[in-house]
Structure formats: C-alpha cells, structure tokens
C-alpha cells in the first residue's frame, strides 16, 4: 500500500496538485446536473413526466456531443475548446434554472436541457488525456501510466457519488435550484482554471497550420500528384481500429448496468418502505468502486489489459447475479457494495486499452466517446429497467444488469485488441516519440 501511495504521488506531481483539484471540481457539475435537473423540474412543474423528459434531453445532448467536443480538443487544443464549452455550459445550466423557476413550458425546457447536455466540457475525459500525455512525455513506465488512469477513474467515481449527495443536501436545506447554481459557478471558475492551466500546452493541436503543412510537404519533396484532390498533406484523419468500437460497446453496457442497478435499487427500497436509503445504497457502491480503482496499481504487470477486461467481465456477472435474490435492505447493501469492486476495474481497463490502441491524434475524442457511452447506456437502461421494475418488480430491473454483464463478457472474449503501431523515430508535434508499446492479446 505504501508503494501504491508513492505511485499516486508521482502521478499527481506530473501536473501538480492544482491540476487534480480543478479537474475534480470541474467535473462535479456533470454529476450534479442530471439529478439536479430532475429534482428542480419535478418541484417547479409538479410533473415527473416533464422532469424525466428534461433529464433525458440532458443525457441525450451529452451523449451525442461529447465525442464532438473531444474531437475539437484534439484538433484545436484543450485550452480554447474547454474555455468555450465551460462558459457555454455554465450559461445553459443557469438558463435551465431560470426557465424552470419561471414555469416555462415542457418543450422549451427540454430544449434548454438538451443544450446543457450538449455543452458539457468533458473535463473528465480531457483530464485523463492530459495526465496520460504528461506521463508519456516524462518517459514514464506502463505502471505509472496505469496509475494515472486509475486515479482519473477514481476521481470520476468520487464525483458521481459526491455530486448527487450535494444535490440532495441542497434540496433538503434549501432548493434544487441552489445545487444547479453551484454547478454553474463551478463550471465557470474551475472549468476555466482547468482550461488555462499550463499543462494544457502538453497536447498541441493535431492539425498543423496551413503554412506548416505546405513547408513540410516542400521539405520532404512530396509531389503534388501524390496528394488526393481537395486534401492537403497532414490533414488525413487517422483511422480508428475496429476493436475500439467493441470497447465503446462494453462501456455502454457498463452504463446499462449502472442504470439498471439504479432502477432496481430505487424500486426495492420503495417496496421495503426505505426509499430514502436508495441514494445511500448507490453511494456505497460508488465508494467501493473508487477503492477498487485505486487498488488496481497493485495488480502485477504480467496481468495484461485484455486479461483484466475478461476477468472483470466475469466478476461483473458473478457479483451482479445475487441481486436477483435480494429481499432485505441489509442484503441489498452487502451485495451492492461487493458488486462495486468490479465496476472500476472494468472501466479503467477499457480506458487503458483505448489509450494504447487509438491514434494519439484522436485520443481526447476517444476518451470522451467512452464517457458518452456510459451516459447513453445508463439513460436508456434506466428508462427500460424502470418500466420493468414497475411491471414485474425489482428483480426484473436487476435482470437487465445481469444481462448487460453477460454481454460484456461476450464482447471481451470476441475481441483481440492490437497495440497502436510504433511512431516513426524522432519528435513529432513538439513531443518526444512514444516508445514501442506491447500488449498481449
């Protein structure tokens, strides 16, 4: 454990403690807005249907626009993109609060929620991309890179536990509008601090200026006839390996497990007359998942990422199956806490596989795509599992989670991720050439 703490101190030292602090606070609003919008609209409109539509629109906006924001960050650099997105998102969240308090009609309210979701600045995925780039620039070994991914995954888990807790506290002592107003303030202040942090320069834009492209072509002596019509040298987008789509599907299925568990936990606690315990049960699962994520640095290096993917998939099945039989609050706590042990390892492993597989010029886009997959999978499964729980009881919702776990194992067994090809020797785009990476399938 002492060695693990030393490793995480090295990870934090890569960008400094301020970077970790502002990236954590900057991603809290994402975790606050989903529940916050549901509570706010439900209270101001008196309609759970309207609240569900606004929450669904927010999730849809984030799912659809997240990869686009990541792609823009790859092409134009994180500083400009995050700065613009965090301020747009802060204004959109503030507008959602004002519209809800003013009693705006359902359609304009849902469109405002869609805008709030579409402008989420993706600080979690971009922080992950930036930290890994800092580790690569420092010629860190694979264990430190893995620890960086584990730390970022843990910060995500903690934010998704603390965010809803802050919303619940604000709603209890004052009004849900207070929580969303706090979220808007955090976006403006901490999002800007993350964007303007000096480490943003570690990831230069993947697209070079036109003058640089022309001079590079002239220097190499590339004949004009060899360049496809309508395309300049240096503008070809790197292809995404096929295995990446399987990783995204696996991440969406994990999101489906989150949504199904949330629906099942809510339904069971209501049946037991302990509906106030639902948030605490879900938080307990998140805390255990965060602990498991931090512990991943203790896994021996000989256990490869593809092996970890398959083992975590088996663990998801084995640890979620008992949910089908729980009937008391104590048993629910016990099963959910143990299940949390499998969530973070699966998620962090997929981030690690993606980092070692996709082209570096599309890293932020790929990380944002994984996060959007979780959000989309969770939203869809929550809606479907909620209906099943209403019709057939909590075990029906939990069956969705078990089924998603089985599909994760199918995907993990069917795919053989290949490592990213080694880059040519010599520095590229102001950064050292990456070392040749090995990954056993």
matplotlib code that plots the C-alpha trace (Angstrom):
import matplotlib.pyplot as plt

x = [0.0, 2.9, 4.2, 0.8, 0.6, 4.1, 3.0, -0.1, 2.1, 4.2, 1.0, -0.1, 3.3, 3.1, 0.8, 0.8, -1.9, -3.7, -4.5, -6.0, -8.1, -9.6, -10.2, -12.1, -14.1, -14.7, -16.2, -18.5, -21.2, -21.7, -22.6, -24.8, -26.8, -28.6, -30.2, -30.4, -32.4, -34.8, -35.4, -35.7, -38.2, -40.2, -40.6, -41.3, -43.6, -45.2, -44.8, -42.4, -43.0, -41.7, -38.8, -38.0, -38.1, -35.7, -33.3, -33.5, -32.8, -29.8, -28.4, -29.0, -27.2, -24.2, -24.1, -24.3, -22.0, -19.3, -17.2, -17.5, -16.1, -13.3, -12.6, -12.4, -10.0, -7.8, -7.8, -7.6, -6.1, -7.8, -7.4, -9.7, -12.3, -12.7, -12.8, -15.6, -17.5, -17.4, -18.8, -21.5, -22.4, -22.5, -24.9, -27.0, -27.3, -28.2, -30.8, -32.3, -32.6, -34.2, -36.6, -37.7, -38.3, -40.3, -42.6, -41.6, -43.4, -42.1, -40.7, -38.6, -37.5, -36.4, -34.5, -32.7, -31.8, -30.5, -28.3, -27.0, -26.1, -24.5, -22.2, -20.7, -17.0, -15.9, -13.3, -13.1, -12.0, -9.8, -8.1, -7.4, -6.0, -3.8, -2.5, -1.5, 0.2, 2.2, 3.2, 4.3, 6.3, 8.1, 9.0, 7.0, 6.7, 3.4, 2.7, 2.7, 0.5, -1.9, -1.8, -2.7, -5.7, -6.7, -6.5, -8.6, -11.2, -11.4, -11.9, -14.8, -16.3, -16.0, -17.5, -20.5, -21.0, -20.4, -22.3, -25.7, -25.1, -24.5, -27.7, -29.7, -28.2, -29.1, -32.6, -33.1, -31.9, -33.0, -34.0, -32.6, -32.0, -29.2, -27.4, -27.6, -26.5, -23.5, -22.8, -22.9, -20.4, -18.0, -18.1, -17.2, -14.4, -12.9, -13.5, -11.7, -8.8, -8.5, -8.5, -5.9, -3.6, -0.1, -0.4, -2.9, 0.1, 1.3, -1.3, -0.7, -3.4, -3.2, -3.9, -1.0, -1.4, -1.6, 1.8, 3.4, 1.8, 3.0, 6.5, 6.6, 5.5, 8.1, 10.8, 10.0, 9.6, 6.2, 4.9, 1.6, 0.2, 0.6, -1.8, -5.5, -7.5, -9.0, -6.8, -3.6, -0.7, -1.1, -4.9, -5.7, -7.6, -6.1, -8.2, -9.8, -9.1, -12.1, -11.5, -12.3, -16.0, -16.1, -14.6, -17.2, -20.0, -18.6, -18.5, -22.2, -23.1, -21.5, -23.6, -26.6, -25.6, -25.5, -28.9, -30.5, -29.0, -30.3, -33.8, -33.7, -32.3, -35.0, -37.8, -36.6, -36.1, -39.5, -41.1, -39.3, -40.6, -37.0, -37.0, -34.6, -32.0, -31.7, -29.1, -27.1, -27.1, -25.9, -23.3, -21.9, -21.5, -19.6, -17.3, -16.3, -15.8, -13.5, -11.4, -11.1, -10.0, -7.2, -6.1, -5.5, -1.9, -1.2, -2.1, 1.0, 2.3, 2.2, -1.7, -2.3, -5.1, -7.1, -6.9, -8.1, -11.0, -12.2, -11.6, -13.6, -16.4, -16.6, -16.6, -19.4, -21.6, -20.7, -21.2, -24.4, -26.3, -27.1, -29.1, -31.8, -32.5, -32.1, -35.1, -33.9, -32.1, -29.2, -28.7, -29.0, -26.2, -24.0, -24.5, -24.2, -21.0, -19.3, -20.5, -18.8, -15.5, -15.9, -17.1, -14.0, -11.6, -13.7, -14.0, -10.3, -9.2, -11.2, -9.7, -6.2, -6.9, -8.2, -5.1, -2.8, -4.9, -6.2, -4.1, -2.7, -4.3, -7.7, -7.2, -9.5, -12.3, -11.9, -11.9, -14.9, -16.7, -16.2, -17.7, -20.6, -21.2, -21.6, -24.1, -26.1, -26.2, -27.2, -30.0, -31.5, -31.3, -32.7, -35.8, -36.2, -35.4, -37.7, -40.6, -39.8, -39.5, -42.9, -44.4, -42.6, -40.8, -37.1, -35.7, -36.7, -34.6, -31.6, -32.0, -31.2, -27.9, -27.0, -27.8, -25.6, -22.7, -23.1, -22.9, -19.7, -18.1, -19.2, -17.6, -14.4, -13.9, -14.6, -12.2, -8.4, -7.2, -4.0, -1.5, -1.0, 1.7, 5.0, 5.5, 8.5, 11.6, 12.1, 10.0, 6.6, 4.5, 6.7, 6.7, 9.0, 8.4, 6.4, 8.1, 7.0, 4.2, 3.4, 0.1, -0.6, -3.9]
y = [0.0, 2.4, 1.7, 2.5, 5.8, 6.7, 5.9, 8.2, 10.9, 10.6, 10.8, 14.0, 15.5, 15.2, 18.2, 19.5, 19.2, 22.3, 20.4, 17.5, 19.8, 21.9, 18.9, 17.2, 20.3, 21.0, 17.5, 17.7, 19.7, 16.9, 14.6, 17.2, 18.3, 15.0, 14.6, 18.3, 18.9, 16.1, 17.4, 21.0, 20.4, 18.0, 20.6, 23.6, 21.8, 19.2, 16.7, 13.7, 13.2, 16.7, 16.1, 12.8, 14.5, 17.2, 14.8, 12.6, 15.5, 16.5, 12.9, 12.8, 16.1, 14.9, 11.5, 13.0, 16.0, 14.5, 12.9, 16.1, 18.2, 15.7, 15.8, 19.6, 19.4, 17.1, 19.4, 22.8, 22.1, 21.8, 25.4, 27.1, 24.3, 23.8, 27.5, 28.0, 24.9, 25.5, 29.1, 27.9, 25.1, 27.5, 29.8, 26.9, 25.5, 29.0, 29.3, 25.9, 27.1, 30.4, 28.6, 26.1, 28.7, 30.8, 27.8, 27.5, 25.0, 21.5, 21.8, 24.9, 23.4, 20.2, 22.1, 24.1, 20.7, 19.4, 22.5, 22.0, 18.4, 19.2, 21.8, 19.7, 20.5, 16.8, 17.7, 14.1, 12.6, 15.6, 15.5, 11.8, 12.5, 15.3, 13.3, 10.3, 12.7, 14.2, 10.7, 9.8, 13.0, 12.2, 8.7, 7.0, 3.3, 1.5, 1.1, 4.9, 5.3, 2.7, 4.5, 7.8, 6.1, 4.6, 7.9, 9.6, 6.8, 7.2, 10.9, 10.2, 7.7, 10.1, 12.9, 10.7, 9.9, 13.4, 15.2, 13.7, 13.9, 17.7, 18.0, 16.0, 18.2, 21.4, 20.2, 19.3, 22.5, 25.0, 24.3, 22.2, 25.5, 26.1, 23.0, 23.8, 27.4, 26.0, 23.7, 26.7, 28.6, 25.6, 25.3, 28.9, 29.1, 25.6, 24.8, 28.0, 27.1, 23.7, 25.2, 27.8, 25.6, 25.5, 21.7, 22.4, 23.0, 19.4, 18.5, 20.7, 20.7, 17.7, 19.9, 22.0, 25.5, 25.6, 27.2, 24.5, 21.8, 23.4, 23.8, 20.3, 19.0, 21.1, 19.9, 16.3, 16.9, 15.2, 15.6, 17.4, 14.4, 12.1, 14.1, 13.3, 16.1, 18.5, 17.3, 18.9, 16.9, 16.4, 16.6, 12.9, 11.7, 8.7, 5.6, 4.1, 0.4, -1.9, -3.1, 0.4, 0.0, -3.1, -1.2, 1.5, -1.1, -2.7, 0.7, 1.4, -2.0, -0.9, 2.3, 0.0, -1.9, 1.5, 2.5, -1.0, -1.1, 2.4, 1.5, -1.8, -0.2, 2.5, 0.0, -2.3, 0.4, 1.8, -1.7, -2.0, 1.4, 2.7, 5.0, 7.5, 4.8, 4.5, 7.2, 5.9, 2.4, 3.7, 5.9, 2.8, 1.0, 4.1, 4.3, 0.7, 1.1, 4.0, 2.0, -0.9, 1.6, 2.9, -0.6, -1.5, -0.3, -3.4, -5.7, -7.4, -6.1, -9.6, -9.5, -7.8, -5.4, -7.9, -10.4, -7.8, -7.0, -10.6, -11.2, -8.0, -9.2, -12.5, -10.7, -8.4, -11.5, -13.3, -10.3, -9.0, -12.3, -12.2, -9.0, -11.2, -12.8, -9.9, -9.1, -7.0, -3.8, -5.4, -7.9, -5.1, -3.2, -6.2, -7.3, -3.8, -3.0, -6.2, -5.5, -2.1, -4.0, -5.0, -1.7, 0.5, -2.2, -2.8, 0.9, 1.8, -1.2, 0.0, 3.4, 1.8, -0.3, 2.7, 4.7, 2.0, 1.4, 4.6, 7.1, 9.8, 12.5, 11.2, 10.5, 13.1, 12.2, 8.5, 9.2, 11.4, 8.7, 6.2, 8.6, 9.4, 5.7, 5.3, 8.2, 6.9, 3.3, 4.4, 6.7, 4.0, 1.2, 3.4, 4.1, 0.5, -1.1, 1.4, 0.2, -3.4, -2.8, -1.1, -4.1, -7.1, -5.9, -5.1, -8.5, -7.6, -4.4, -6.3, -8.9, -6.1, -5.5, -9.2, -9.5, -6.5, -8.1, -11.3, -9.3, -7.5, -11.0, -11.9, -8.8, -9.2, -12.8, -11.9, -9.1, -9.1, -5.5, -4.7, -2.2, 1.2, 0.9, 2.4, 6.0, 6.9, 7.8, 11.4, 14.1, 14.9, 18.0, 19.1, 15.9, 13.0, 10.0, 7.4, 4.2, 1.0, -0.4, -4.1, -5.6, -9.3, -10.4]
z = [0.0, 0.7, -2.8, -4.2, -2.4, -3.7, -7.2, -6.9, -5.5, -8.7, -10.8, -9.0, -9.4, -13.2, -13.4, -9.9, -7.2, -8.6, -11.8, -9.9, -7.7, -10.5, -12.7, -9.9, -9.1, -12.7, -13.4, -10.3, -12.2, -14.7, -11.8, -10.2, -13.3, -14.1, -10.6, -10.0, -13.2, -12.3, -8.8, -9.9, -12.8, -10.7, -8.0, -10.2, -12.7, -10.4, -13.2, -13.1, -16.8, -17.6, -15.3, -17.0, -20.4, -19.4, -17.7, -20.8, -23.1, -21.0, -21.2, -24.9, -25.5, -23.6, -25.3, -28.8, -28.3, -26.0, -28.8, -30.9, -28.1, -27.7, -31.4, -31.3, -28.4, -30.5, -33.5, -31.8, -28.4, -25.0, -23.9, -26.4, -26.5, -22.8, -22.1, -24.6, -23.5, -19.8, -20.2, -22.6, -20.3, -17.3, -19.1, -20.3, -16.7, -15.4, -18.2, -17.2, -13.6, -14.7, -17.1, -14.5, -11.9, -14.4, -15.2, -18.8, -21.0, -21.4, -24.9, -24.3, -21.0, -22.7, -25.4, -22.7, -21.0, -24.4, -24.7, -21.2, -22.0, -25.4, -23.9, -21.1, -21.4, -20.9, -18.3, -17.0, -20.4, -21.2, -17.8, -18.4, -21.8, -20.4, -17.5, -19.7, -22.1, -19.2, -18.2, -21.7, -22.1, -18.8, -20.3, -17.5, -17.4, -18.1, -14.3, -13.9, -16.9, -15.5, -12.1, -13.9, -15.5, -12.1, -10.4, -13.0, -12.9, -9.1, -9.4, -11.8, -9.3, -6.4, -8.4, -9.3, -5.6, -4.2, -6.9, -6.2, -2.5, -2.8, -4.8, -2.2, 0.6, -1.3, -2.0, 1.7, 3.2, 0.5, -3.1, -6.0, -7.8, -5.3, -6.4, -10.1, -9.4, -7.6, -10.6, -12.9, -10.7, -10.6, -14.4, -14.8, -12.2, -12.1, -15.8, -16.7, -14.3, -15.9, -19.4, -18.6, -16.6, -18.1, -18.7, -21.5, -23.7, -23.4, -26.1, -29.1, -31.8, -34.1, -37.1, -38.1, -39.7, -43.5, -43.8, -41.8, -43.9, -47.1, -45.9, -44.6, -48.0, -49.7, -47.4, -47.9, -51.6, -51.9, -55.4, -55.8, -57.8, -54.9, -52.7, -53.2, -54.8, -52.3, -49.5, -48.2, -46.6, -42.9, -42.9, -43.2, -40.2, -38.6, -38.8, -35.7, -35.1, -35.2, -31.6, -30.3, -31.3, -29.1, -26.2, -26.6, -26.7, -23.5, -21.8, -22.9, -21.4, -18.1, -18.3, -18.7, -15.6, -13.7, -15.0, -14.3, -10.8, -10.1, -11.1, -9.2, -6.0, -6.2, -6.7, -3.9, -1.3, -2.1, -1.7, 1.7, 2.8, 2.9, -0.2, 1.5, 1.6, -2.3, -2.6, 0.2, -1.2, -4.6, -3.0, -1.1, -4.4, -5.8, -2.8, -3.0, -6.8, -6.1, -3.6, -6.1, -8.8, -6.6, -5.8, -9.4, -9.2, -7.0, -9.9, -11.2, -14.6, -16.1, -15.9, -19.3, -20.1, -22.3, -19.4, -17.0, -19.3, -19.4, -15.6, -14.7, -17.1, -15.2, -11.9, -13.1, -13.8, -10.6, -8.4, -10.0, -10.1, -6.3, -7.0, -8.4, -5.0, -2.5, -0.4, 2.5, 3.0, 4.7, 1.9, -0.7, 0.9, 1.1, -2.5, -3.9, -2.0, -3.2, -6.8, -6.7, -6.6, -10.2, -11.7, -11.6, -12.8, -15.9, -16.7, -16.0, -18.1, -21.1, -20.8, -20.6, -23.7, -25.6, -24.7, -26.0, -29.2, -30.7, -32.7, -30.5, -32.7, -31.7, -28.0, -26.5, -28.9, -27.9, -24.2, -24.5, -26.6, -23.7, -21.2, -23.5, -23.9, -20.2, -20.0, -23.0, -21.8, -18.3, -19.6, -21.9, -19.3, -16.5, -18.6, -19.7, -16.3, -14.6, -16.6, -16.0, -12.3, -12.2, -14.1, -12.7, -9.5, -8.7, -9.9, -13.5, -13.3, -11.8, -14.6, -17.1, -15.2, -15.2, -18.9, -19.7, -17.7, -19.8, -23.0, -21.7, -21.3, -24.8, -26.3, -24.2, -25.4, -29.0, -29.4, -29.6, -29.2, -31.1, -29.9, -31.7, -34.3, -33.2, -34.4, -36.5, -34.6, -33.7, -32.0, -33.6, -32.9, -30.2, -28.1, -27.8, -30.0, -28.0, -27.1, -28.7, -26.7, -26.2, -25.3, -25.2, -26.5]

ax = plt.figure().add_subplot(projection="3d")
ax.plot(x, y, z, "-o")
ax.set_aspect("equal")
plt.show()
